[in-house]
Amino acid sequence: MAKALTLKELSKREINISSGHRLCSGCGAPIVVKMVLLASDYPVVAANATGCLEVSTCISDYTSWKIPWIHNAFENAAATLSGVETMYRSLKKQGKISQDIKFIAFGGDGGTYDIGLQSLSGAMERGHDMLYICYDNGAYMNTGIQRSSATPFGADTTTRPAGSVVPGKTEKRKNLTKIMAAHNIPYVAQASPSHWSDLMKKVRKALEISGPKFMNIMAPCNRGWRTRTDDAIMLSRLAVETCFWPLYEIENGVTKITFKPKEKKPVVDFLKPQGRFKHLFKPENEGLLAKIQTDIDWEWEKLQKEEACFTS
Amino acid sequence: MAKVVAVTGNEAVANALRQVNPDVCAVYPITPQTEMMQRFSSFVSDGQVKTELILVESEHSAMSSCVGASAAGGRVITATSSQGLALMWEILFIASGTRLPIVMPVVNRALSAPLNIHGDHSDAMGARDTGWIQLWSENGQEAYDNTIQAFRIAEHMDIRLPAMICMDGFIISHSIERLEYLDDQDVQAFVGKFKQLNPLLDIEHPVSYGPLILPDYYMEYRRAQAEVATKVAQVVLDVADDFAQLSGRKYGLFETYRLDDAEIGLVILNSAAGTSKDVVDEFRDRGIKAGLFKPRLYRPFPYEETGEALKHLKALCVLDRADCFGGSFGPVFVDIATSLYPYRERPILINKIYGLGGRDYLPGHAELVLNELVDVAQTGTVRNYKEYIGVRE
């Protein structure tokens, strides 16, 4: 099993996504990408769904990518990388390529939970040797903070704004990590940049496993979440410590929670600093806050029971 | 030595693809293309090709995977029809804009709604301006020959554009015809080794594919794409010359049939051209100077050569197996009219829409149209510039 790298070793590694890109200051996405690429011991070819990360890192004639990188369209990063990976297998079998190369796709939640779900599901079912990484910031941030199926219950977005009648999003998030686990692929994990060692360990483990892998990684967006620009890591830590975003992995069907908060914080600690949830703190929305806490408690309990199935 | 066989159009094209032996094929089933890829899949299962198959979950993913595989640096194929081509539409532009030489047989079929699985040209006509090269095929032999030539054209280092090979659904895809296969080694030698251009899998020379390009440079990229389109016709002719040496079968940008001294003529694509040629012969037997023009390279459209070939006629009917709803005329008519516009002396043009959704095109239809053209040529007057034929009005 891959071991976590030490900070000392990491500091010697080349960073394969260069600075100077046009992502907003304080954006979580490039932090996630940097950690993922740093974790790999292998050469990586990356695919990118259309989205913030893509439009900001490769504006002709500049590119932030020091590794081979391909963007095709919004909904097809997984299918595109399927093609790249298959050509690799074909050329390797023919003796035209000898190197070991790893394949990683990056997509936001819009490109993964929503429009790209079919493409992702197909690629995972077909068993391509690739790691798909969703950087989840909970809305269509690139087009201006529209609701996605990853948007949390109650959040204010530009297409489901909190108004006098509608209190923001009225539906729960889709649990994409579980949906991917239901594909019976060898490795599925959830991670957060606040817990960088856990994140990189999961990437390293995933890259050692042959076949399709999926990781869902929290990536705070200060524009969409309406928070301070330097709060990305603090917020992603709070997401983990409130169990809004539990850290776990499902390896060959076995669930393991990789971080258990000593004391589970109330979800309001995560919600309160964010402008997108501000309306929930009005007295008339007290019930909504209570519902969010109840849902999180239930999900956390369920996850612990799933883990217990394999430990008892 | 060429081998004479009796096969369906689908089988012939599948065999051409086996002989070319591509690196990757991503495909999704759709009638009437399915049989072709079933046959190709058997070649994979029996180890007759080195091809890695990607059995995707949609045509959108088929074309998306083709883009990834082609950018990775190898020879890539897929095939489709109708709704499948429509679903690929978004990515067709990305394949051509990224200059990826993907080869795709398209077994032409009507578009929904109403749902119909039979042959017409609505699918490929909808994709005619996606930047792909389009080669149209009258019969199984032409579909086979065009498929082999398509690789040379698409992969030419001055071109690097994707190419589709069109043939009529069921009429050609499912009918058994006599045709000649080339030898495997001759096909291999003809298409040659795939030449990589900026392959994504070259780790030592990392490239970024698919950048965002803003108003400062987007138009220059589009201008370059328009420029490359002007080079395709010559490459098609050069490849056809080489192919004629190998096979004895001659191809051009289009086929002219008894056209040189013709006074009236038909312009018609694909299988219906075969039916029409017989009727042209009957008119010639009666002393009427009839001829036929069958486009082959329909995109990029060789409008100068087309205009030159047609300008001397008195009256011309363009038969379209697709319509431009809400537009003026059928798609082929518009191109033919454009090609003739620069000439002061030019034929009178009429347009007939025929054969939609697999409606039979019979010799009687060609006869009616040619009789009308005789009248138009004599009187100089036109009853109807555009009309549906073989339809209940």
Interface residues (C-beta under 8 A of the other chain):
Chain A: P43 V45 A47 N48 E54 V55 C58 I59 S60 D61 T63 W65 K66 I67 P68 W69 I70 H71 N72 A73 E75 N76 A79 T80 L81 S82 G83 V84 E85 T86 M87 Y88 R89 S90 L91 K93 Q94 I97 Q99 I101 Q118 S119 S121 G122 A123 E125 R126
Chain B: D23 V24 A26 K50 T51 E52 I54 L55 V56 E57 S58 H60 S61 S64 S65 C66 V67 G68 A69 S70 A71 A72 G73 G74 V76 E90 I91 I94 L200 L201 D202 I203 P206 V207 S208 Y209 G210 P211 L212 I213 L214 Y217
